[in-house]
Amino acid sequence: MVAVIDSLIQWDHQDLANNIYTTDHYPDKLPGEVKGWDFSSSGQGDPDTRLSRKERDIIQPHFRRTFELSCQEMVEEYKKVALLFAQKNPDASTCERGNSIKQYFRSKITSEFHGTWVSGVVAAHSPDENGIVGVAPQAKILPIRVFGLNGEIDSASLIEAIGYAAARDVDVINLSLGSLIPNQELTEQILTVLEANPQLVIVASAGNDNRSGISFPAAIPQVLSVGATNMQGERSSYSNYGKGLDIVAPGGDISRSLSGGILTTGGTGLSSLWQGITKPDYAWGSTLDPLGNYVQVQGTSFAAPAVSGVVALMKGVNNTLNRERIIDVLEETASYQGLTLTETEQDLYQSYQQARLTEEKPEERPEFLVFPEPSSAENYFFGLGLVNAEAAIQAVQ
């Protein structure tokens, strides 16, 4: 079972509905708890990680306008947003500004369903030939929501969510989230949970800042940190790298074409979201279909659940595996085969080596920032290599 701790998880999506774990049998279940928990709400939260009616009423008017209003009307309706676009591109026409505003709101609204995207990568299992299949289509997802609308989150909710996931006996916790700023309470909670649960694996995304340095919580010791590659075997241009990066997995790159993204389950196919809107006959934004039941996305957020899916496959063939063995196998079976470094990355590695050799008092770093030095440029940008699902599963059978 994989706990997805994230934003909106539409667990009734047809490609996810049959793979959702129910928790109503636990003696300490929360009021109304059946399919995970929403820690983003006030108080103790609520039992539904999906879009609420109140949230729908907040985003639906903006969503509707992107399909109903003309370019001129969008500029007039959203004067402040239009002004920002005009400052960045003063030569843009009214139509270009209006279309940019439409894409801005569509992107914001589709990305509210980030947790649905992540869940699809792990364990989508379509009931028919028109859907998609995730990395581990027989795995169960435990939906846990910590993000409110507009990415609102507090560390207390995340700390609670991690404790809740561990208490529900999950095999893997997927954290496709992070910050460049360490959080001591979160670090302590994760280390405490891992110590108490030696079979539990926590997988986290390395971050999308294109910088040397892994985001938290991926940088916490014993958490498996995952960077992203594109379909050509290069490091995805946004993916963080450097000390503390464990392995990489496909995370997509849609900067050149949507076809370079990771195909997964979207959340905007809800009939209530389209109420009163003439449904388009074309795909828009990152969607593959007119309603957005499927999207093509990029980010280390989608490399991490690919690895979480592989861990679920490993546990599926050998449920006695502990965390140490799983991580060892993943790292031993990963390789640089098919991966390519650019000349720019080679130069960056040389610069890093020079800076490291001239660093003063490296021993004064905080303990949680002490990682083994990268042994090569490949190690610096790809960790121990690209995850190999087949080899990892064979190694534990």
N, C-alpha and C positions, 0 to 999 in steps of 0.2 A: 504494500500500500504506500502511495506517495502523497504526502501532504503538500498541497500547493498553497503557500501563504502569499497572498497577492491582493489584487483589486477585484472588481466585479467578476464573479465566476458564474456564468449562466449554465448551471449544471443540467438544465433541461434541454440544452442543444442536442439535436438528434444523434450527433456523433459522440456525445459524452454521457448521455442519460443512463446508459446501461453499465457504465464503469464508475459510478459514484458510490462510495462507501457509506453505509448507513450506520449511525452511532446511537440509535435509540435504545440499544440493549445495555449500554453502560450504566452501572448503578449510580454513578455520580453525574449523569447527564444533566445538561443545563435545561431550563424550562423551554419545552418545545423543540429541543435539539433532535434532529433526524439526519440531516445531510450537512455536517460541518457547522461552522459558526462565523458570524460577522462581528469582529472586534472593533470595526471602525465606527459603530454606532455609539451613542451616548449610554452611560450607565454600564450594565453588564453586557450590552450588545444584543444581538437578535439571531434567530436561527436560519436566516436566509441570506446567502451571499450574492443573490441576484439583484438586478436593478429594482428598486422599490417604486411604488406609484409616485411618491413624493419626488424621488430623484428623476423619474421619467418626466414629470411635469416641469422640472427645472430645465432639462436639456432639450426636450422635444420642440419647443418653439424655435430655438436656434437651428435645430436640425431641419425643421420644416422650411424655414426661410431659405436655406441653401438650395432647395429644390424649386421653390416657388417664386422667389424674387429675381428680378433682373439685376444685371451688374450695377446699374445706376441706383436701384433701390437698395442694394446691399451697402453701397457706399454711404447712402443717406441714413440708413438704419444704424450702421456701426461707424459713426464719424470718428471716434477715437482710434479704433483699429485701422480705419482707412488712412488716418493721418500718420500712423506709425509706418504703414506700408509705403506711403508717399515719401516719407523721410528717407527710407532705405532705397527707394527706387523712384526718384523725382520725375523721371521721364516716362513712367508707366501711364498707360491710358486708363480712362475710367473703367473700361471693361476688364483690363488686366488687374486693376485693383479690386474690382468686384469679385472676379474669379479667385483671386488670392484669398480674399476674406472667406469665400465659400469653402475653399480647401482647408483654411485654417480651422474653421469650426467643425468640418467633417473629420479632420484629423484628430482634434481634441476629443470629439465624441466617440469615435471608434476606439481610440486608445484608452478610454475609460474601461474597456473590456480586456485590458492587458492580462488579467488572470484567466480569462477564457482562452486567450491566445496560448498562454503557457500550458494550460491543461491539455489543449489539443496536441501540442508537441509531445507531451508525455504519453497520453493514453487515448487519443481519439480512436474510435472503433465504429465506423459507419455501418448502419444496418443494411445499406444498399450500395450499389456500385457508383453512385453519384457523390459519395462523401470521401472522407480521407481516413488514413490509418496513422496513428502515432507510433512512436518508437516501441512502446510496450502496450499493445492493444488489449492485452488480457489483464493489465494492472488496474487496481482500483485507485481512484482519486479521493482524497479527503479535502473538500473545499474549505479554505479558511481565508476570510477577508480581513485586511488590515488597512486598506486605503479607502478613504471616502472619495467623493467627487473632487476633481482637480488635483488629485494626488495628495490629498490631506492625510497625514499620518503622524502619530506620536510614538515615541520609543516604548512607552508603557504598553500600548496595544500590541506591538510586535513581540515584546517580552512575554506578554500573556499568551499570545498565539503560539509561540514556540513551546511553552510549557504545556499548553492544551494539546498540541500535536503529539508530543512525547507521551502524554497521558492516554492518548488514543492508540498507542502501540503501533505507530507507523514505522515503516522500514526506512523511508527516505523523507527528508524535509527539503523542498525546493524553495530557495530564496532568490528569485529573480528581481532583486532590489539592492540598493546600496547607497552609500555615501562616502565621500572622501574623508569625512571626519569620524574618527573612532568614537565609540560610545561604550563607556566602561560598564554600565549596568547590563547592556546587551551582551557584551563580551562575557561577563560573569555568568549570565543566564545560559548562554550557549555552552560554555565550558562545563557548567554544572550538569546540564542535561546530557551532554555527551559522556561525562564520567559515569552518570547513573544508568546510561543505556549504551553499553558497548557494541551493540549490533546496529545502532542507529547511524545513518549516514546523512550529513547535511551538505547539500550542494548549493553553491552560490555563484552568481554571475560576477565576473571580474570588473565590470564597469565599461561604460561607453565614452570615456573621455579622451581616448587616444593619447594616453600618457603612461609614463613609467611609474607604476605604483598601482596596487590592487585595491579596489574599494572594500569597505567594511559592509557586511560581515564576512565577505570572501577572504579577507586577510587574516581572520582569526585562525590560530593553529587548530588543526584537525578538521577544519571546514574545507571541503574540496572546492577549489576555485577554478572557474572555467572561463577561458577566453573564446573568442569567435573567429572562425575562418569563413571565407566566401566559397563559392562553388568552384573556383579555380585553384583552390588550395593555398591562397594567400591569406595573411592576417587581414581580417576585415578592418577597414581604415579607421573605424571608431574604437576598436577593441583595446582595452588596457593591457599592459604587458609588464615584464620585469620580475623582480624578486617576489616570491610568493605565488606566482602563477603555477598551477599544477598541470593542467592539460587544456586542450582546445577541442572544440566541436563546431559543426556548421552552425553559424548564426545568421548567415545571409548578408546580402548587400544589394539594396535597391537603388543605389545612387545612379547606376547606369540604366537599369531596367527592372521592372517589378518581377520579372521572371527570375531574378537573382535572389529573391526573398525566400523565407521559410513559409511554406503553405500550412495554414492552421485554421482552427475554428474561430469564427468571428461572433460578435455579440449583437450586432445591429439588425439581425433578422427578426427581432421581436415584432409581432403584429401590432402591439400597443404603441410602439415607437413610430410606426408608419400610419397610424390612424389619422385620417384627414389629408394624407399626402398622396399625390399621384405617383405611384411607384415607377421609378425610372426603368428604361429598357437597356441600360448600359452600366458597366462597372465604373465605379468612381473611387477616387482616392486610392487606398491600398487594397480595395476589395476585389475579389475574383468574380463575384456575381452581383447583380443589381441590388440585392437586399443586404449584402455583407455577411452572409452566413459563413463565408470563407474569406480569409485575408492573406496577403503576402507581406511578411514583416522582416525586420532585421534587428539585431541586438544581441549582446551577450545574454540578455534575458531569455533567449531562445536556444542558445548553446547550452546553458545550464540544464534546462529540462530534458534536452537530448541525453545528457549524461545521467540525469535522474532516471530516465527511462531505461538506460542500459543497466543501472544498478537494480532496477526492478526486475529486469530480465535475468540478471545473475541470481537474485534471490528466488526467482521462480524455479530455477533448476537446482538450487542448493540453499535452503532456508536456514542452514546452520551457520552461514558465513557471518563473521563479525566485521566491524567497521575497518579494522586494521587490515584484514585479509582482502576485503573488497577494494580498498584504496590501493593496496600494493598491486593487486592484479590489474586494475585499471591503468596504473602508471607503468607497470612492466610490459603490458601489451600495447600501449600507445607507441606511436613511432612518428618519425618525420617523413615517412614515405608519402609522396604526393604533395608535400608542403613546399612552398617557395618563398624565399626572402627577397625583398627588393634591394636595390643598391642603397636607397635611402636608409633602410633598416640596418644594413651592414654598417653604414657610417654612424648611425645612432648608437650602435653597440660599441663601436670603437670609442666614441665620445664618452659613453658610460664607463668603459674600462679605465679611461684616463682619469675621469672624475673620481672613480673608486680608489684608484691608487694614490690620489692626492688628498683623500678625505681625512680630516682631522678627528681624532677620537671617535672612531666608529663604535667602540665598545660602550659609549655612553647612550646609545640608542635604547629606547624602551624595550623591554624583553619581548613584547608581542610584535615588534617590528624587526626582529632578528630572523632572517631567512638565509638558507644556503645561497651562496653566490652563484649566479648562472655560469655554467661551464662552457657555453658557446653562444653564438648569436641565435641559433635555433632555440636553445634552451631559454634565452632571454625573451623571445617573442612568442614561443609556442609551448613553454613549460616542458613537460616530458613528451609532448607530441599530441597527435590527433587520436582521439578515442577510437578504439577498434572493438565494436560490439561483438562481432563473431569470435574474435580471439579471446576476449574476456569471458564470454560464456563457455567456450570450450575449456578454458583453464580451470573453471570451477565445477564442471560437471563430474 
